[in-house]
Amino acid sequence: MTSLATASVDHAAGVATPKWRPEIQGLRAVAVILVVIYHAHLLDGGFVGVDVFLVISGFLISAQLYGARADRPGRALADFYHRRIRRILPASLLVLLLTVVAGWWVLNPLDWTELSRDAGAASLFGLNIRLAGNAVDYLRSDLPPSALQHYWSLAVEEQFYFVWPLIALGARRISERLLRPVLLALIVLSLGLMLFADLDEPTRFYSLPTRAWQLLIGAFGAHLIFSSSPIVKPRGPWFGVAGMIAIGACVLVAGSDATRWPGVTTIVLTLATLIVLLMPGDIVGTILALGPLTWIGDRSYSWYLLHFPPMMFLEVSIEDVSPWLLVGSGVLTLVLAHGLYEWFETPLRHVQIGRWRTIAVGLVGVAVSGSGFIMAGDHLVSLEGSDVAVAIGDGWLDPSELDAAALTATLPSGLRPALLDARDDQPEVYNTGCHAGLDVEIVEPCVLRDGGRVAIALIGDSHAAHWVPALQWIAADQDWTFVSMTKSSCTPADVETYNEILERKYSECSAWRRSAVDALTDLDVDLIIVGGSGLYLDAPEDRAITPDEFQAGLSRTLRTLDQVAPVLYLEDTPYPVEDVPACLSDRPDDVVSCATSVDAAATPFRLIERNASAAANVSMVSTNDMLCGVVACPVIVGDVLMYRDASHLTTVASEALAEPLLARLRIAGLPPLFDS
């Protein structure tokens, strides 16, 4: 996503001579069209257009660096950043501002806060890091995609721009011959990290170290031209044709659930893009140089920036939005991109301003916009209630009081946790690394309280983990040792699930579950408490687990664990009608509309749990009657916010439910040892 001209070099003068390559603009057009169609949900593999962009960017910016005088690296570096700032920052910051302003009217306050923080991260060239962290954090991964998510690739490029010019110009300053081995070494290092490093999938996808090789392969291609390598001498037309066919094949393969990205297919795509850049041939070169494609290519940066926010706002505003409406939105943003290109980008690039002043203005603009967006997200939204919270007394055990709590009309003052803090209100096992991430296969038990007279172990997914605060209180009160063994999105049922984040079968969960049985055997615990979610039944039809399969799998797990120690199964908690903090922030004066009826909370999974427990001869601990009355399941009880999202309890709610949970454990049947 950089300028069009590559550079041929007059070696005698040591200066770059621009060489116009319209076919590169055509290739950029193909890349951005793929991305737009992908975001309209019409082409599963269209996201690879971003990978094509990365190769093109590495090729073009490196051509500029190689064309600079090697004996004046400081001047070359200043010239480089002068061009980058003028090319990238104005349009990028303007679209960020427009998106945040539009989001104020479209999104609920909580989601707008997240959007503003995303804009701050994007301004500071770090959105890829923020997105990777949010994706790894399973408790935040079910939030709607950010309207600025597409800025991740710009962050990768901009981080690359901070490092690569220093390396390239430094190597050339020492010796022109040094540049190629340095390039090859960096490509091998980055490729090795991408293929073999022990990284979670989101980090592998979003981070510069695992993406740099694509930019560097583009840089390597530019160096072949710069050094007049015979590899890039004009050849027959079929190299370019083969390259485009390979790109098309990679688009199709990338859309498969089984394809890891980035991975081996990404290497094929990257090399195919390089072939098209170096040896397009007459056929491909002529097609890519057609007027409509070069016209789109000229505006591809503006279109890339503009196309995604309106699509996301449509998806948030309209349930089951038509892909063709999203396509229409994409076409409209192309018109807007033309205006941005003609009347904003192009005029600013021709404003006469010195390089150092440009760099200074750019740095100030980045700092001010980044801090401004973050501060706006933290301070412009206020979601404090004003009504006095209703006292509940022993209402946790009283169905009529829970029904009364479900009739709460407006947000109470002093809500715990506050709405703005709700999504970060998670059990300590997430902050201490005790809750296993998606990539973990071996159980590492966490002893959260040691030295008790008896030992209990909790095993399950995040719906088991949200009971950790309650069980910690119980363990301290009853003098029990408490061990936690939980893993993100990993059902305790002995079934193979499909993971939406990994976009493939969740083999790590099956391995972790087997490891958990061995770990529990070694621990010699006195009671195993099992808990899990029923959301795995909601997978798309071609990946779904049938109720019978899930019931049989859960029963197998309970029987296996019961051979290790006595087992109690925790009934899954009821699910609200929607994301609770978002609902409350959107309707603070209509809290009752965010509550769930008991009938709606009675999902088919509850019957599966009961049947599986009965088949395994394991007692089930009732939890729904702690969270629901006779008629409804409240989302606020007294001053306690019950849910941090669309299914997980807040830590405050979990702690408040500790005594009722202990009562339910006793009713279900604690082993005799616990009464001694």
Steps between C-alpha positions, in 0.01 A plus 500: 500500500758742383582707196494362148839575354782252538852617440765413249841625607758704322800343672738769384297777656369287788148634467166338429323543170124437532364227278124486455347156561124518432466124540593540867204731546285240329626235742417729792150534356464121491617482863259763633206352304573161660498658846174689441326188368631304799358754744168477317503124584504393136851353478643317801859523379489863390695610806819395319481832317668645808793261450534620141510856631780412741721364221431802279579740784827327581591512130421867447639657815819295466540618140500855638759411765729328250481803272625736771867592527674245720756754623230727649284266712377777732367706211349188340328406826353848542380497138341160552301600808407830335338306214339240727341758729355701212373188329353306793412716798252765378246259349550245777437748782205659319326164455565415865335825605202451267452142623508597867255786440263275302532228763373740765160494327495133399651306790398458859721693744709200602578398144576862413750508785673194354495659154660819630773299671554309175537833320762603753692178446470541121630858520801377696567216254412227751155374409634161392637447851169602660299274268729205567457550874122524474482191279717298739281618789213256450275705726526794259510304177121483470471880477400638158800558269638850518397734219873578479620140494640540148758746635700207633685461170588870498643458850717211378626708207566807714691294757702359211576854384659577835744210473572408139629838371758507781617148412499553123678835504743383767592187304544701179717752685737218596489317166249453221592132500387466861137582427397176332631261772342723765170483311514122468591456867206716611260314268611164641471627858149640452386192307635279777302692759185474291536126437656364817476744792273401790252785447125519528316536170394866539857608580625300203245673277537859619861553607782660304762229579281233336398727209826682426616229259222595256615862490861382483431271204363807322818680605706212363324529164577870490865423572512256210395787273735746670796268456404422138472129579455280192214328685271792417586542136190507273367148446202338335147596601426181686684595820247776566210275400624226733539756779143626465363145482692416819356809672151393398559147626625634833182707534295181466720297733513776762122486527516144629459446873796264501748759367733655756568868431770611485651168400630306203226632269601854600852426375361389164286814475790726592733347242226512236452872569874554468504323162223728373693805622826390339384326183137586420545438127293654223172320577475569874675836469251618237197383701622654826582826321143544377354840584227387746747295702766770516229753594399281794865433579568873529221522757563163666649647817205735553253225415666256737476753782138593431330176402485309830347738761167543314478123451547439871248770593247333268563161662453649846181685400328236283448140604603253227606778264509396133846454345375700203422794725859477622618493138292812436668661798837404354415662167385817677826518695689473171325820394599657832855370453516683168409823677753434777771429243428795272420770754697401808785254440630642172491871595675433831777307327576807291509751785848648520633427848849400611587147596581575865187706545298217344656249737435726800138561399452128443637404842287763673193388304554138597554585868203738522256279311606182679474648848185692404314191384603301807401781738167542319428130540581516871325825590222593257271214595340503845274212601445563868148437624324733738233285667565339836563127473227276639613312810466125450600355835479124453353545155754268339298215644155654452331456158256785564785741572678393183181562303478843663862571405414418138255791508776753575413798280817711488868460575570527873780718630818329612455201268766232565687470270431825315383449143817651355705249701277198449677345203831503685350351818634148474620238750861517606579176316499704176747758630738247657515263203313223684226489236642316198491677165386352171840358408571317828487119490657403833323572829688699762286491815482826695475474876294805595484406868735252664516325834136412552373190674346369174571580134262590219577550132302700246518392136328643193480797268438871566154418640678298768757776547240764579427304821861535617434807722212317673704182548797699631278653766355159588847343520622771736185483711498120524880450510522307173787478256377629164654410164382657172535338157311693232555571131348748258215368286579142602194296593553228759286272282694235310419640153702676233381857451557762233666819625381822338812693597741242362259428212568125519445195716614564855750215538678679785186462714488123453869471593456727804200301622702176488783671684256620767407142596868414553555818702202431726622146561838636614341768722300253711213742559191421710238657270487601133257775397426508127339788312454609142300688241239375257590756233687237301163375379451830314772436241412523127317194368798350320707515822232447763497233769164334540335503845533123521873516422554774757303314767696179440830689503421677826389178661830332395703779657305488827539122524874524431551769764284315751756219492762748621296671778135578585349742249239775516379663179421875501189581301573763235378850577209656307581712197377860475315611188803702389832643615397645837739798536424604140125465559513703821720770347259528209187501719595628847139605568352168388699243695207260509528449124845347551372230738427147379183304558533166671353331193762656273774398743387137494721395209514142367847473653349479848330172410826372348684580824242324714492190282879479474541536878236238565658259250838540672339471848638844590304763695429831326529823700209730426608855411205639304287538813768730642479725194132483401174546678174335405445731203825673405881504528622848602816660365535729805432382854523781755815687395663193340539471123454131430663455157814641344388410146238272345565196720774542764438605860686800637744430783280707732197282419702182541624609843147604602379150408764320708276416796206390282741289296634331815142420599439347156820294524380356829156425359657325199706287737852578620707191589488407873861612541385863453275481808772385736 
